[in-house]
Amino acid sequence: MKPGPTEQLTISAQAAHWLCVLTDDEPQTQAAFLTWLRRSPQHVEEFLFATATWKKLHQAGATGTETVEEIAAAAHAADCGTNVVALQPRMAPAAPVPVDPVDDVVPVPASRRGRIEREGGRWAAAAALLAFGATLVWLATGSGSTYTTAVGEQRTVQLNDGSVLYLNTDSRVRVHFSEEQRTVQLLKGEALLNVAQESARPFQVTSPTAVVQVVGTQFNIRNRPGNTVVSVLEGRVRVAGRNGTHGVASTAPADQLAGAGEEVSVAGDGRIVKHRPQDIAQSITWRERRLVFRAARLEEVVAEINRYSPRRFYIEGESARNTRLTASFNVDDPQSLANFLQRYSKLTVEHSGENFTIRGASHGPAD
């Protein structure tokens, strides 16, 4: 069995690794690859685009006329749905996994192209079959302009104006574009938006408590209980509160213009607070399926980790809730939090079925 990619690699690098190690006659490697594909829709996305890229690299090697930029653009635009073939009978087809277009393209080293061409065709077909099933889901959900993710799922959606919408776990958005306006409603959860510039059509994002006006920028927006948090990574946005009756933008002087590196919180009563966090990039580490905490209360840490898994953490005792943590955790591995607390704190962690209960060392009924 050929070794699989390590978890320390990015998902893009893992996809490129699989292209390099797959062979025709090693069932264990094939099974490991399919397990990796099923683990996340993003794995399927990255493998599809890595496959499209090596195909274009092979073609470019034959003609010698295409630039790297042209290869990347062609791979991004590749339509796998027109090249669907059945998997060989001895392999059970995987269930379709929803995927949407993304911008990341992973080039494969030229020294490996020949081997990939010989060994990767059958696996490219498998990925194409998955993509075809995903296309049906895309058409069904896209027709209603509503996009959702389940607990633990993340999804990338490329909008028809070129903007890209990244949905985090347990989220829901509604998209409506007209000739005069582009609107995204964050109904639940969290999203990162990379907005294409288009001066003729303003881009507006709304949440239950806020209205965000943008031109061309990248920002994260999250619904929290009672407020909305907007984190600006690039460009500028204007953030306003919403009228509780009509849900329209407030015209109060409290409206805030926020630039790169700034974060704005909008409460349900329209109050707006702007500040500059120590590390704005921390707001989007979820795109790497990581959660980073700096001197955060354990209660906040547990609330974040519980968003990504049906396995739940519960805390008993004020001392445990107020314990401060500085750490980074994989959202797909809730056990890592339990291991961390058992190793580096005086707290106790007990398993109850699939769930965990955290207690202070001296916690008792009266605590």
Buried (B, 14 or more C-beta within 10 A) or exposed (E): EBEBBEEEEEBBBBBBBBBBBBBEEBEEBBEBBBEBBBBBBBBBBBBBBBBBBBBBBBEBEEEEEBEEEEBBEBBBEBEBBEBBEEBEEEBEEBEBBBBBBBEBBBBBEEEBBEBBBEBBBBBBBBBBBBBBBBBEBBEEBBEEBBBBBEEBBBBBBBBEEEBBBBBBBBBBBBBEBEEEEBBBBBBBBBBBBBBBEBEEBEBBBBBBBBBBBBBBBBBBBBBEEEBBBBBBBEBBBBBBBBEEEEEEBBEEEBBBEBEBBBBBBBBBEBEBEBEEEEEBEBBBBBBEBBBBBEEBBBBEBBBBBBBBBEBBBEBBBEBBBEBEBEBBBBBBBBBBBBEBBEEEBEBBBEEEEEBBBBBBEEBEEEE
